[in-house]
Amino acid sequence: MLKSINLLSVLFLLLFTNACADKNGNEVDPMEEVIPAKYDPSKFVMGVDLSYVNAVEDAGGVYKDENGQVVDPFVYLQKKGANLVRVRLWHTPSWQIPLHGAIKYSHLADVSKTIKRAKAAGMQVNLDLHYSDDWADPQKQQTPKAWQGLSLKLLQDSIYNYTKQVLESLASQNLTPEYIQVGNENNGGMCFPVGQISNNNYTNFASLLKSGIKAVRDFSQTATIKPKIILHVAQLQNAEWWANGVVNNGGVTDFDILGLSHYFIWSEINNNNGVKTTIANLKFKYKKEVMIVETAYPFTSDSNDNYGNIISGQTGAPNYEVSTTGQLNYMKDLCQAVIDGGGKGVMYWEPAWITSTMKDQWGVGSSWENNAFFDYSSKGLPVLDYLTFPYKF
């Protein structure tokens, strides 16, 4: 009997070990497990934007822990302390067809896959709706091709129906996000030219925001998970005038969180006291929670491919060097400043956008690999320790 048990145990271990490989055939630690994050997201969000992971893995990218063991990046980052995954959604990114032969990434099917991986790893989700076929940012908010030429009223209806249909599709798969961004870096408005802010006139922009918000609230009436709504502006120095315009000029008040991008290379507020004060003032004035929904910091000025990096050079933020130590210290201090200001979370933008043979509109590889959580041998970096650092609340 004992021999039989031992034989069965050996067979089980062999089968289990052989089954543990990632999609590229690399061996993955069979004992890797999901563990509770140090910070509950209801207390403080430690978010990571993993929108590019599926594309990077398809292009041969591999992720490893600090010891060189191949890992699933979702499980690994949760194990290191991440409690939320942010993921962007484009409407119909047909520009991908010449690059990939089809629309493959950041559309609803790909986003569903990302959310499924995030939830399976024990993390919450922030769904970032761009309301565009391509990148939406302060300078560019291109209306989806399917909606171009529509009147304001028809554009409102399109935003409402699209938002609600996306949420219903996700809910049918048990993939409802806990947070939803109604727009991305909407400094100048959304769905240009109809929803563009002009001469301090927020009327059209506000009406489009309200349509997206109403869709989320209507969905939530019968949903088990009721997503919290985030409105998003880039850079702290823009937050006050933008929030004032949206709330007081546009009359948009039915949202939960004011989300901010904060990158040192574009910020006029590059000290932690300024971060703390800005967040505290916004929270007090508008009675909304505040989060940093995009940030990053480089661990090196070197590149790992021929795709030019967005953040390059030896000069980092004031008082922080461009190094692995500088990256860790910057993120620890930023999180503490956000906490001191009464903020509810920090989300790191694309920490897994390592180099690979992935193609986008501008190059092959990554223009962000020097800001990643993985070094140029794909190993986890010391910066990951900020996710579980014992902050003072």
Helices and strands as residue ranges (DSSP letters): H 2-19, E 45-49, H 53-58, H 73-80, E 84-89, G 94-96, H 97-100, H 108-120, E 124-129, G 145-147, H 152-171, E 179-182, H 203-220, E 228-234, G 236-238, H 239-244, I 245-249, E 257-262, H 272-286, E 289-295, H 324-340, E 345-348, G 369-371, G 382-388
